[in-house]
Amino acid sequence: MPASPDELLADVLAAPDDDAPRRALAAAWRAAGDARGELIDVQLALAGLPAWHPDEPALRRRERAMLATHGAAWRGAVPTGALDVRFVRGLVGHASGSPRALAEHLPALCAAAPATSVAIDFEDDGVNDDDLEALCACEAFGGVRSLSVPEGDCAPAAWRRLCAAPVWRRLRSMSLGPGMSQAAVVTAMAAGAAPATLAVLEFEGFTEGIGDAGARALAAASWASQLRELQLRGQALGDDALAALAAASLALTRLDVANVGYRDNAFSAPAIEALSASRWFAGLTACNLVGCAIGGAAAVALTRAPLLDRAWLSRTGLGAGELRVLLGAACWPRLVELSLAGNPLGDDGARLLAGAARLPAVLALAGCGIGPDGLDALAGGAAVDALDVRGNPLAAEHWQRALDADRLPRATALMLDANGFPAELCAALRQRYPRCDLIGQPAGS
């Protein structure tokens, strides 16, 4: 006798990270005429697709339509209480609320839905010690994998106590927003204990930043070596922060020190080169140096990370000469995603890329000063999955000429500026590419 939807939902709750029980539940719901089955299938499909994939827009439209029609009823079918919830992989998977609301309502929600992602909002009712104590003791948090604080802030000592609570048994990632991205918070956190499963730490806020003092405290934390991913974008970091990270006993596979937001990171080229010479840098598989004006040091750094498969080097001042260094790096054959946007590569850089035996599957060349000659060169280069050439001096006539000569870049997905392009040209480009995002043109034009 086939399992009932209730039994299959119990399987999902027992193994929330596994897609197989969800697919079985989706099939049972579809057979019963329950539209929730389609939502599971659609969101699972989206979770497995890159953003550039040709099927992504239609799936996203279907997802929005289903949630607009049924979302309120589906949310009402689980005991959310005062929590805001979001669907993840077809079921309620994310919950946000104040410490009091989470401590009160998360147990019932987790008994009915795989809510493994939680956001604490300290903004609405402030921080009450009794609420935090209840949160620290809330057994439902034992199944949480992802924790974030997008709004508001918590006293550093209280946050350290929450991080050290024994309830955390599976917490893998932590993301701290503007109010929590400050030196006092990370210093207090570093001085205490962290969940033994914590592997991903992100500082998302750009209002104050953790600064060099926070980075030094983080690098010296007893648990720093367990981290695999560290995001420090726009955290008011300088060379001292990089020196502390370089000297730390880390085992990172992903590092993000991009210069973005209101509190910029500002590094010198020698500091980046010293960081890349650290013992752990060679183990990176992803590195983000966006906005760090370090020129050739960005390319040199990547030559010291042979395992890299993703690199973001937009707006680093990397020119065609430095690109030659990158093309010779040991990681080049492994790269599946590379962003070079905003660098002065010009047509010379496009020709260098076109001469490579292979190119990263996802290649961003927006705003690189590539003109008609560079476009023609790229047409003779290796095929890619996704190519972004927005912001380059390429007018409609250049694309029409390339189309007429059958000299278009080979890609599954293409993104370009098309404001003012003739409708016939837009239609021809969309027919040529399985996914063609024409910025400045209506999707159906």
Secondary structure as a PSIPRED ss2 file (coil, helix, strand):
# PSIPRED VFORMAT (PSIPRED V4.0)

   1 M C   1.000  0.000  0.000
   2 P C   1.000  0.000  0.000
   3 A C   1.000  0.000  0.000
   4 S C   1.000  0.000  0.000
   5 P H   0.000  1.000  0.000
   6 D H   0.000  1.000  0.000
   7 E H   0.000  1.000  0.000
   8 L H   0.000  1.000  0.000
   9 L H   0.000  1.000  0.000
  10 A H   0.000  1.000  0.000
  11 D H   0.000  1.000  0.000
  12 V H   0.000  1.000  0.000
  13 L H   0.000  1.000  0.000
  14 A H   0.000  1.000  0.000
  15 A C   1.000  0.000  0.000
  16 P C   1.000  0.000  0.000
  17 D C   1.000  0.000  0.000
  18 D C   1.000  0.000  0.000
  19 D H   0.000  1.000  0.000
  20 A H   0.000  1.000  0.000
  21 P H   0.000  1.000  0.000
  22 R H   0.000  1.000  0.000
  23 R H   0.000  1.000  0.000
  24 A H   0.000  1.000  0.000
  25 L H   0.000  1.000  0.000
  26 A H   0.000  1.000  0.000
  27 A H   0.000  1.000  0.000
  28 A H   0.000  1.000  0.000
  29 W H   0.000  1.000  0.000
  30 R H   0.000  1.000  0.000
  31 A H   0.000  1.000  0.000
  32 A C   1.000  0.000  0.000
  33 G C   1.000  0.000  0.000
  34 D C   1.000  0.000  0.000
  35 A C   1.000  0.000  0.000
  36 R H   0.000  1.000  0.000
  37 G H   0.000  1.000  0.000
  38 E H   0.000  1.000  0.000
  39 L H   0.000  1.000  0.000
  40 I H   0.000  1.000  0.000
  41 D H   0.000  1.000  0.000
  42 V H   0.000  1.000  0.000
  43 Q H   0.000  1.000  0.000
  44 L H   0.000  1.000  0.000
  45 A H   0.000  1.000  0.000
  46 L H   0.000  1.000  0.000
  47 A H   0.000  1.000  0.000
  48 G C   1.000  0.000  0.000
  49 L C   1.000  0.000  0.000
  50 P C   1.000  0.000  0.000
  51 A C   1.000  0.000  0.000
  52 W C   1.000  0.000  0.000
  53 H C   1.000  0.000  0.000
  54 P C   1.000  0.000  0.000
  55 D C   1.000  0.000  0.000
  56 E H   0.000  1.000  0.000
  57 P H   0.000  1.000  0.000
  58 A H   0.000  1.000  0.000
  59 L H   0.000  1.000  0.000
  60 R H   0.000  1.000  0.000
  61 R H   0.000  1.000  0.000
  62 R H   0.000  1.000  0.000
  63 E H   0.000  1.000  0.000
  64 R H   0.000  1.000  0.000
  65 A H   0.000  1.000  0.000
  66 M H   0.000  1.000  0.000
  67 L H   0.000  1.000  0.000
  68 A H   0.000  1.000  0.000
  69 T H   0.000  1.000  0.000
  70 H H   0.000  1.000  0.000
  71 G H   0.000  1.000  0.000
  72 A H   0.000  1.000  0.000
  73 A H   0.000  1.000  0.000
  74 W H   0.000  1.000  0.000
  75 R H   0.000  1.000  0.000
  76 G H   0.000  1.000  0.000
  77 A C   1.000  0.000  0.000
  78 V C   1.000  0.000  0.000
  79 P C   1.000  0.000  0.000
  80 T C   1.000  0.000  0.000
  81 G C   1.000  0.000  0.000
  82 A C   1.000  0.000  0.000
  83 L C   1.000  0.000  0.000
  84 D E   0.000  0.000  1.000
  85 V E   0.000  0.000  1.000
  86 R E   0.000  0.000  1.000
  87 F E   0.000  0.000  1.000
  88 V E   0.000  0.000  1.000
  89 R C   1.000  0.000  0.000
  90 G C   1.000  0.000  0.000
  91 L E   0.000  0.000  1.000
  92 V E   0.000  0.000  1.000
  93 G E   0.000  0.000  1.000
  94 H E   0.000  0.000  1.000
  95 A E   0.000  0.000  1.000
  96 S E   0.000  0.000  1.000
  97 G E   0.000  0.000  1.000
  98 S C   1.000  0.000  0.000
  99 P H   0.000  1.000  0.000
 100 R H   0.000  1.000  0.000
 101 A H   0.000  1.000  0.000
 102 L H   0.000  1.000  0.000
 103 A H   0.000  1.000  0.000
 104 E H   0.000  1.000  0.000
 105 H H   0.000  1.000  0.000
 106 L H   0.000  1.000  0.000
 107 P H   0.000  1.000  0.000
 108 A H   0.000  1.000  0.000
 109 L H   0.000  1.000  0.000
 110 C H   0.000  1.000  0.000
 111 A H   0.000  1.000  0.000
 112 A H   0.000  1.000  0.000
 113 A C   1.000  0.000  0.000
 114 P C   1.000  0.000  0.000
 115 A C   1.000  0.000  0.000
 116 T C   1.000  0.000  0.000
 117 S E   0.000  0.000  1.000
 118 V E   0.000  0.000  1.000
 119 A E   0.000  0.000  1.000
 120 I E   0.000  0.000  1.000
 121 D C   1.000  0.000  0.000
 122 F C   1.000  0.000  0.000
 123 E C   1.000  0.000  0.000
 124 D C   1.000  0.000  0.000
 125 D C   1.000  0.000  0.000
 126 G C   1.000  0.000  0.000
 127 V C   1.000  0.000  0.000
 128 N C   1.000  0.000  0.000
 129 D H   0.000  1.000  0.000
 130 D H   0.000  1.000  0.000
 131 D H   0.000  1.000  0.000
 132 L H   0.000  1.000  0.000
 133 E H   0.000  1.000  0.000
 134 A H   0.000  1.000  0.000
 135 L H   0.000  1.000  0.000
 136 C H   0.000  1.000  0.000
 137 A H   0.000  1.000  0.000
 138 C C   1.000  0.000  0.000
 139 E H   0.000  1.000  0.000
 140 A H   0.000  1.000  0.000
 141 F H   0.000  1.000  0.000
 142 G H   0.000  1.000  0.000
 143 G H   0.000  1.000  0.000
 144 V C   1.000  0.000  0.000
 145 R C   1.000  0.000  0.000
 146 S E   0.000  0.000  1.000
 147 L E   0.000  0.000  1.000
 148 S E   0.000  0.000  1.000
 149 V E   0.000  0.000  1.000
 150 P C   1.000  0.000  0.000
 151 E C   1.000  0.000  0.000
 152 G C   1.000  0.000  0.000
 153 D C   1.000  0.000  0.000
 154 C C   1.000  0.000  0.000
 155 A C   1.000  0.000  0.000
 156 P H   0.000  1.000  0.000
 157 A H   0.000  1.000  0.000
 158 A H   0.000  1.000  0.000
 159 W H   0.000  1.000  0.000
 160 R H   0.000  1.000  0.000
 161 R H   0.000  1.000  0.000
 162 L H   0.000  1.000  0.000
 163 C H   0.000  1.000  0.000
 164 A C   1.000  0.000  0.000
 165 A C   1.000  0.000  0.000
 166 P C   1.000  0.000  0.000
 167 V C   1.000  0.000  0.000
 168 W C   1.000  0.000  0.000
 169 R C   1.000  0.000  0.000
 170 R C   1.000  0.000  0.000
 171 L C   1.000  0.000  0.000
 172 R C   1.000  0.000  0.000
 173 S E   0.000  0.000  1.000
 174 M E   0.000  0.000  1.000
 175 S E   0.000  0.000  1.000
 176 L E   0.000  0.000  1.000
 177 G C   1.000  0.000  0.000
 178 P C   1.000  0.000  0.000
 179 G C   1.000  0.000  0.000
 180 M C   1.000  0.000  0.000
 181 S C   1.000  0.000  0.000
 182 Q E   0.000  0.000  1.000
 183 A H   0.000  1.000  0.000
 184 A H   0.000  1.000  0.000
 185 V H   0.000  1.000  0.000
 186 V H   0.000  1.000  0.000
 187 T H   0.000  1.000  0.000
 188 A H   0.000  1.000  0.000
 189 M H   0.000  1.000  0.000
 190 A H   0.000  1.000  0.000
 191 A H   0.000  1.000  0.000
 192 G C   1.000  0.000  0.000
 193 A C   1.000  0.000  0.000
 194 A C   1.000  0.000  0.000
 195 P C   1.000  0.000  0.000
 196 A C   1.000  0.000  0.000
 197 T C   1.000  0.000  0.000
 198 L C   1.000  0.000  0.000
 199 A C   1.000  0.000  0.000
 200 V E   0.000  0.000  1.000
 201 L E   0.000  0.000  1.000
 202 E E   0.000  0.000  1.000
 203 F E   0.000  0.000  1.000
 204 E C   1.000  0.000  0.000
 205 G C   1.000  0.000  0.000
 206 F C   1.000  0.000  0.000
 207 T C   1.000  0.000  0.000
 208 E C   1.000  0.000  0.000
 209 G E   0.000  0.000  1.000
 210 I C   1.000  0.000  0.000
 211 G H   0.000  1.000  0.000
 212 D H   0.000  1.000  0.000
 213 A H   0.000  1.000  0.000
 214 G H   0.000  1.000  0.000
 215 A H   0.000  1.000  0.000
 216 R H   0.000  1.000  0.000
 217 A H   0.000  1.000  0.000
 218 L H   0.000  1.000  0.000
 219 A H   0.000  1.000  0.000
 220 A H   0.000  1.000  0.000
 221 A C   1.000  0.000  0.000
 222 S C   1.000  0.000  0.000
 223 W C   1.000  0.000  0.000
 224 A H   0.000  1.000  0.000
 225 S H   0.000  1.000  0.000
 226 Q H   0.000  1.000  0.000
 227 L C   1.000  0.000  0.000
 228 R C   1.000  0.000  0.000
 229 E E   0.000  0.000  1.000
 230 L E   0.000  0.000  1.000
 231 Q E   0.000  0.000  1.000
 232 L C   1.000  0.000  0.000
 233 R C   1.000  0.000  0.000
 234 G C   1.000  0.000  0.000
 235 Q C   1.000  0.000  0.000
 236 A C   1.000  0.000  0.000
 237 L C   1.000  0.000  0.000
 238 G C   1.000  0.000  0.000
 239 D H   0.000  1.000  0.000
 240 D H   0.000  1.000  0.000
 241 A H   0.000  1.000  0.000
 242 L H   0.000  1.000  0.000
 243 A H   0.000  1.000  0.000
 244 A H   0.000  1.000  0.000
 245 L H   0.000  1.000  0.000
 246 A H   0.000  1.000  0.000
 247 A H   0.000  1.000  0.000
 248 A C   1.000  0.000  0.000
 249 S C   1.000  0.000  0.000
 250 L C   1.000  0.000  0.000
 251 A C   1.000  0.000  0.000
 252 L C   1.000  0.000  0.000
 253 T C   1.000  0.000  0.000
 254 R E   0.000  0.000  1.000
 255 L E   0.000  0.000  1.000
 256 D E   0.000  0.000  1.000
 257 V C   1.000  0.000  0.000
 258 A C   1.000  0.000  0.000
 259 N C   1.000  0.000  0.000
 260 V C   1.000  0.000  0.000
 261 G C   1.000  0.000  0.000
 262 Y C   1.000  0.000  0.000
 263 R C   1.000  0.000  0.000
 264 D C   1.000  0.000  0.000
 265 N C   1.000  0.000  0.000
 266 A C   1.000  0.000  0.000
 267 F C   1.000  0.000  0.000
 268 S C   1.000  0.000  0.000
 269 A H   0.000  1.000  0.000
 270 P H   0.000  1.000  0.000
 271 A H   0.000  1.000  0.000
 272 I H   0.000  1.000  0.000
 273 E H   0.000  1.000  0.000
 274 A H   0.000  1.000  0.000
 275 L H   0.000  1.000  0.000
 276 S H   0.000  1.000  0.000
 277 A C   1.000  0.000  0.000
 278 S C   1.000  0.000  0.000
 279 R C   1.000  0.000  0.000
 280 W C   1.000  0.000  0.000
 281 F H   0.000  1.000  0.000
 282 A H   0.000  1.000  0.000
 283 G H   0.000  1.000  0.000
 284 L C   1.000  0.000  0.000
 285 T C   1.000  0.000  0.000
 286 A E   0.000  0.000  1.000
 287 C E   0.000  0.000  1.000
 288 N E   0.000  0.000  1.000
 289 L C   1.000  0.000  0.000
 290 V C   1.000  0.000  0.000
 291 G C   1.000  0.000  0.000
 292 C C   1.000  0.000  0.000
 293 A C   1.000  0.000  0.000
 294 I C   1.000  0.000  0.000
 295 G C   1.000  0.000  0.000
 296 G H   0.000  1.000  0.000
 297 A H   0.000  1.000  0.000
 298 A H   0.000  1.000  0.000
 299 A H   0.000  1.000  0.000
 300 V H   0.000  1.000  0.000
 301 A H   0.000  1.000  0.000
 302 L H   0.000  1.000  0.000
 303 T H   0.000  1.000  0.000
 304 R C   1.000  0.000  0.000
 305 A C   1.000  0.000  0.000
 306 P C   1.000  0.000  0.000
 307 L C   1.000  0.000  0.000
 308 L C   1.000  0.000  0.000
 309 D C   1.000  0.000  0.000
 310 R E   0.000  0.000  1.000
 311 A E   0.000  0.000  1.000
 312 W E   0.000  0.000  1.000
 313 L C   1.000  0.000  0.000
 314 S C   1.000  0.000  0.000
 315 R C   1.000  0.000  0.000
 316 T C   1.000  0.000  0.000
 317 G C   1.000  0.000  0.000
 318 L C   1.000  0.000  0.000
 319 G C   1.000  0.000  0.000
 320 A H   0.000  1.000  0.000
 321 G H   0.000  1.000  0.000
 322 E H   0.000  1.000  0.000
 323 L H   0.000  1.000  0.000
 324 R H   0.000  1.000  0.000
 325 V H   0.000  1.000  0.000
 326 L H   0.000  1.000  0.000
 327 L H   0.000  1.000  0.000
 328 G C   1.000  0.000  0.000
 329 A C   1.000  0.000  0.000
 330 A C   1.000  0.000  0.000
 331 C C   1.000  0.000  0.000
 332 W H   0.000  1.000  0.000
 333 P H   0.000  1.000  0.000
 334 R H   0.000  1.000  0.000
 335 L C   1.000  0.000  0.000
 336 V C   1.000  0.000  0.000
 337 E E   0.000  0.000  1.000
 338 L E   0.000  0.000  1.000
 339 S E   0.000  0.000  1.000
 340 L C   1.000  0.000  0.000
 341 A C   1.000  0.000  0.000
 342 G C   1.000  0.000  0.000
 343 N C   1.000  0.000  0.000
 344 P C   1.000  0.000  0.000
 345 L C   1.000  0.000  0.000
 346 G H   0.000  1.000  0.000
 347 D H   0.000  1.000  0.000
 348 D H   0.000  1.000  0.000
 349 G H   0.000  1.000  0.000
 350 A H   0.000  1.000  0.000
 351 R H   0.000  1.000  0.000
 352 L H   0.000  1.000  0.000
 353 L H   0.000  1.000  0.000
 354 A H   0.000  1.000  0.000
 355 G C   1.000  0.000  0.000
 356 A C   1.000  0.000  0.000
 357 A C   1.000  0.000  0.000
 358 R C   1.000  0.000  0.000
 359 L C   1.000  0.000  0.000
 360 P C   1.000  0.000  0.000
 361 A C   1.000  0.000  0.000
 362 V E   0.000  0.000  1.000
 363 L E   0.000  0.000  1.000
 364 A E   0.000  0.000  1.000
 365 L C   1.000  0.000  0.000
 366 A C   1.000  0.000  0.000
 367 G C   1.000  0.000  0.000
 368 C C   1.000  0.000  0.000
 369 G C   1.000  0.000  0.000
 370 I C   1.000  0.000  0.000
 371 G C   1.000  0.000  0.000
 372 P H   0.000  1.000  0.000
 373 D H   0.000  1.000  0.000
 374 G H   0.000  1.000  0.000
 375 L H   0.000  1.000  0.000
 376 D H   0.000  1.000  0.000
 377 A H   0.000  1.000  0.000
 378 L H   0.000  1.000  0.000
 379 A H   0.000  1.000  0.000
 380 G C   1.000  0.000  0.000
 381 G C   1.000  0.000  0.000
 382 A C   1.000  0.000  0.000
 383 A C   1.000  0.000  0.000
 384 V E   0.000  0.000  1.000
 385 D E   0.000  0.000  1.000
 386 A E   0.000  0.000  1.000
 387 L E   0.000  0.000  1.000
 388 D E   0.000  0.000  1.000
 389 V C   1.000  0.000  0.000
 390 R C   1.000  0.000  0.000
 391 G C   1.000  0.000  0.000
 392 N C   1.000  0.000  0.000
 393 P C   1.000  0.000  0.000
 394 L C   1.000  0.000  0.000
 395 A C   1.000  0.000  0.000
 396 A H   0.000  1.000  0.000
 397 E H   0.000  1.000  0.000
 398 H H   0.000  1.000  0.000
 399 W H   0.000  1.000  0.000
 400 Q H   0.000  1.000  0.000
 401 R H   0.000  1.000  0.000
 402 A H   0.000  1.000  0.000
 403 L H   0.000  1.000  0.000
 404 D H   0.000  1.000  0.000
 405 A C   1.000  0.000  0.000
 406 D C   1.000  0.000  0.000
 407 R C   1.000  0.000  0.000
 408 L C   1.000  0.000  0.000
 409 P C   1.000  0.000  0.000
 410 R C   1.000  0.000  0.000
 411 A E   0.000  0.000  1.000
 412 T E   0.000  0.000  1.000
 413 A E   0.000  0.000  1.000
 414 L E   0.000  0.000  1.000
 415 M E   0.000  0.000  1.000
 416 L E   0.000  0.000  1.000
 417 D E   0.000  0.000  1.000
 418 A C   1.000  0.000  0.000
 419 N C   1.000  0.000  0.000
 420 G C   1.000  0.000  0.000
 421 F C   1.000  0.000  0.000
 422 P C   1.000  0.000  0.000
 423 A H   0.000  1.000  0.000
 424 E H   0.000  1.000  0.000
 425 L H   0.000  1.000  0.000
 426 C H   0.000  1.000  0.000
 427 A H   0.000  1.000  0.000
 428 A H   0.000  1.000  0.000
 429 L H   0.000  1.000  0.000
 430 R H   0.000  1.000  0.000
 431 Q H   0.000  1.000  0.000
 432 R H   0.000  1.000  0.000
 433 Y C   1.000  0.000  0.000
 434 P C   1.000  0.000  0.000
 435 R E   0.000  0.000  1.000
 436 C E   0.000  0.000  1.000
 437 D E   0.000  0.000  1.000
 438 L E   0.000  0.000  1.000
 439 I E   0.000  0.000  1.000
 440 G C   1.000  0.000  0.000
 441 Q C   1.000  0.000  0.000
 442 P C   1.000  0.000  0.000
 443 A C   1.000  0.000  0.000
 444 G C   1.000  0.000  0.000
 445 S C   1.000  0.000  0.000
